[in-house]
Structures are given as C-alpha cells and as structure tokens.
C-alpha cells in the first residue's frame, strides 16, 4: 500500500491523513474542529468517532479485533450488506454479507469547513465471481465527520434484473455500564426475539439490558436515544429510511465464545443498529438506487 501516494491524492492538511493501522491496514484519520475519527478502508468501517468535548469515544472497538483479511473487525460501525444475519440462502456464505470482509476504494475526501470533513468510498461488483453475490452493483458509502457523524450507504443496481437486499449499520456504542443503560424510542414496538426461536413479542416500557439480548424491532421509530448515566451522555440515532432496528448485547456466556472480544467487554457496549432487515426487504430495480442513512450525535444535557 503506497501511503505517500494516498496522502498525495486524498490527504487534507491539518484535517485528514491516511495512515497504516494494525496489520498495516490503511486507515483514514480525521481530526478537525469538531471531532476526531478513524475509518478503515478494510470493511469501509468507521472505527472511532469522538467529538472534541467528549472524554470517551462514542464508539466501542474491541482490543482483541482481528485485523486480518477475511475476518471482520469487531466494533465501530461495520457495514452489513447485502444481507443481515446468516446467509439467507443457506449457502454457507459469511454472516452479515461480504463487504465488511474486503477492502473498499477511497474515491474522494473534502474539507467542507474547518469543522466538517467528508470521505467517500465505493465497493464494486468485482467479488460476484466468488459465488457470493452474482448481481451487478455499485455500493457507495459517504461519511461526514463533524458535530454529527453522518453515514449514507447507496446501493446502485447496474444490471438488468431487480435484486433484493437487507442491510444494517451494525453500530457498537461505548457505554459506562450496560446494566444502567436505557434505549428510548422502542416502547410498545413489536420485535422478533432471536434468542427465543424468533417469537414475536411487544416491548413493554423502556429497553434495558440485564442479560443477553438479540432483537429485531419492526415498525421502529426513526429517532432512538441511548441514555448512559455513567458516561453522562445521550446518544441520538436518526435513521430516516428505515423501519427496523436491532438491539444486541452478547452478555458473558456468548462473549466467552468470541475470540475477538474480551470476556467482560459486553459490560462496555451496546449495539443499536439502524437498517432494513426482516420484513423491511429492499428491492432495487435495474438502473435505480436506494440509500440507507444514519446520523449519530450527542444530545445536550
């Protein structure tokens, strides 16, 4: 990887540089007047977002992540596409699709202002020969680092036949103590409990976590809030083009089975994910496109 050339093409003085990360993987480091961020070209994955006034990162990143091709990085905001969860066709393809396990192409960077930096990545159909996804497509990811972290994932159907996708921004949020966290905005929503044979249930009151949780909420609200009394902050998640949301925490037993997660890491994160999953299946017609968007910010006290 020619980091000198990458910085010549895309670097922004005093705002953005491309650096070698763990395993030599190229990382985009942003440091502007609003926030610091780290984006991995492997997986097209935001690994860190920390507004300057925050003592702690908004995102959780496992210290035991594998930075190896073919393995996903544990934490940050992985992109799950063109399916979420297990292979929908049972062909033993990777969980959560394949784009989080390959390198993306950096296409553009821009200093919008002293306090906002944008990064554009793309992923093409060059992997469809792997028996992974035999559909012509172009995937574009636009990331804005400012007072608000904005993500926009656009799926373009470049072929002659429609195809369907599910997708999620699999966001890991750093919290002080999972047992004291509340998730607002899912009250009275129905959800599928993946830990109880996928049975459909109804959320009673505010979401709290006291054991392993793996739920897909349907007809979810487009504005959710994570209340963290330990770190004394409220994380706002806005997702205008979704009707489903995922809440996940592996708790201790499952964490012990995960080689890229420390046994006690579950205490320090919660996944609240914006996406189009379950019955929110997106069909993309030939020559058309669909965008998944998510905006992450900290609400004032």
Secondary structure as UniProt FT lines:
FT   HELIX           3..10
FT   TURN            13..15
FT   STRAND          16..20
FT   HELIX           22..24
FT   STRAND          26..31
FT   STRAND          35..40
FT   TURN            43..44
FT   STRAND          45..51
FT   TURN            52..53
FT   TURN            63..64
FT   TURN            69..70
FT   STRAND          77..81
FT   TURN            88..89
FT   TURN            95..96
FT   HELIX           99..101
FT   STRAND          105..113
FT   TURN            114..115
FT   STRAND          116..124
FT   HELIX           125..130
FT   STRAND          137..145
FT   STRAND          149..157
FT   STRAND          163..165
FT   STRAND          167..174
FT   HELIX           178..180
FT   STRAND          182..184
FT   TURN            187..188
FT   STRAND          190..193
FT   TURN            194..198
FT   STRAND          199..202
FT   STRAND          207..208
FT   STRAND          213..218
FT   STRAND          223..228
FT   TURN            229..232
FT   STRAND          233..238
FT   TURN            240..241
FT   STRAND          244..249
FT   HELIX           251..255
FT   TURN            256..257
FT   TURN            259..260
FT   TURN            263..264
FT   HELIX           265..268
FT   STRAND          269..276
FT   TURN            278..279
FT   STRAND          282..284
FT   TURN            286..287
FT   STRAND          289..298
//
